[in-house]
């Protein structure tokens, strides 16, 4: 098996090794598969390991590479897929008991794109049930149990792309696909010390992926570096007539690298000062130092504020109402009772109490908010703040019932305002590691751009990672790597 140092390499370097024949795609796939079997179940990172498919795809890649036929940056590169994306013939459980045996007889558009690019599917990554669409109270809300954070297995990875975060941080695959409706890429990337990008709304087709909130759902890459994310997005982006919210062809594609599409230097960076109700002092200190890194690299930084408005409320209500529609059959059947989390068992019924008038009013407010946010970008190329207001939180015991009083409710994570604002408005964002707290847990900084300016957030993240090496840090997996694990 290949050395762990190899398995933590970014995609560009893995691809260079494959083209130089330092090792084969089959050797690379077997090494990640072996690591996934030994470590994956200890982290609850996977629903399914697709070993037979992975080895078949890797052998095809080897033959093509030896023949001098190179399909692109992901040719022969393994990856994991959040288990809300359809893969023909394999379980797609949506992380939930009612769908534990669900299979589709077609591939999602994004899977077809990755197949055409010669990528190698290692497995289906675990996730929060229904991606949190009907609500959840903690990390236990999953068919496969809580995903454990490779930096400290007593802590959670965040959700809902919880398995994808764990897979990349533990080098069970070099990258994984996540989904993001309201922070489900940004939060796991932040807590797991990896890089995660949420593209602009409509850039990546969602055909064949579970719907939560049709007007906010996005698919995006979680990987080692911003450069990795750029390479991946160049493959998976593009117009798809099967997704009614897909951007037109000229807007949807993402050429990378494309210096002519990046903002001119120096970048104009707006440091958001009013987005967190409460933030861990260590997180704030690391984010502030991240801003100083950018200033030393020549960017122009000035304070910025998100306009006043009910962004979080509008995002929350939009998700609740659209999710109640998306899961109408589940709610009507009473199968919600099979969900793991008590909130998920009842929220769908409560959400249906909203009327069409309520929804239309929210969308009118949303249009006003989108216009105000767009105006903010007249002064800035990107906005920046901490990836999350806190570090990875300890796993708490799964509740057997809903709390009956305020005193019974667990302490909640503070409002994730940037996630609500940017998701509601379809903005691209990327989270990158920027330090560690005193407990050794990762801290992240995020960059947010105007809708459609994915190149802008990519430019900011790449600049930051050229000046720092936080993205090269990795957890010590030796404490669990040698333990016997169950093959999924």
Number of C-alpha atoms within 10 A of each C-alpha: 12 14 8 12 8 15 19 21 16 18 24 15 13 23 19 12 15 20 19 12 13 10 14 21 31 22 16 24 28 20 20 23 24 17 20 27 21 20 27 30 19 20 24 24 32 31 25 20 21 17 18 11 14 23 21 14 24 27 18 16 26 23 13 16 20 14 9 10 12 16 15 15 20 24 27 32 27 28 28 29 27 30 32 26 28 28 24 14 12 20 20 25 27 26 28 22 20 17 19 15 11 14 15 15 10 14 19 20 22 25 21 14 16 18 16 14 20 24 24 31 29 29 29 29 30 35 38 32 32 28 28 25 24 28 22 24 18 21 27 21 30 27 23 21 19 27 36 27 32 29 24 19 15 14 21 28 35 32 33 33 33 34 36 38 41 34 33 27 31 26 26 30 29 25 30 30 27 33 32 25 29 29 25 27 33 34 29 32 37 32 32 34 35 31 32 35 34 34 31 26 27 27 29 29 26 24 20 19 23 22 23 25 21 19 18 23 24 29 28 24 27 34 32 29 25 29 21 22 24 22 20 24 24 17 21 23 25 22 21 21 12 12 16 13 19 21 22 14 13 9 14 20 18 24 15 17 14 9 11 8 15 18 18 12 10 14 22 20 26 24 21 17 12 15 19 16 10 13 17 12 12 17 24 20 14 20 26 16 15 23 23 14 18 21 16 10 15 14 18 15 20 15 12 17 14 17 15 9 14 15 23 19 14 21 25 14 17 22 26 23 24 21 24 24 19 19 18 14 12 16 20 11 9 12 14 25 16 14 23 23 27 21 20 22 20 18 19 25 16 12 18 17 11 13 11 11 9 13 15 12 12 17 16 10 14 21 12 11 21 18 11 15 19 14 13 18 18 9 12 19 24 28 27 27 25 30 30 32 27 24 27 23 17 15 19 15 9 16 15 9 9 14 13 8 7 7 8 9 11 12 7 8 12 13 16 19 22 29 27 21 26 27 27 26 24 24 23 28 33 31 34 31 34 29 24 17 16 7 9 12 22 28 32 34 29 28 27 29 28 25 20 19 20 26 23 23 28 27 24 27 25 17 18 22 21 9 13 15 12 19 20 15 15 18 17 12 15 9 7 16 17 11 11 12 15 11 14 14
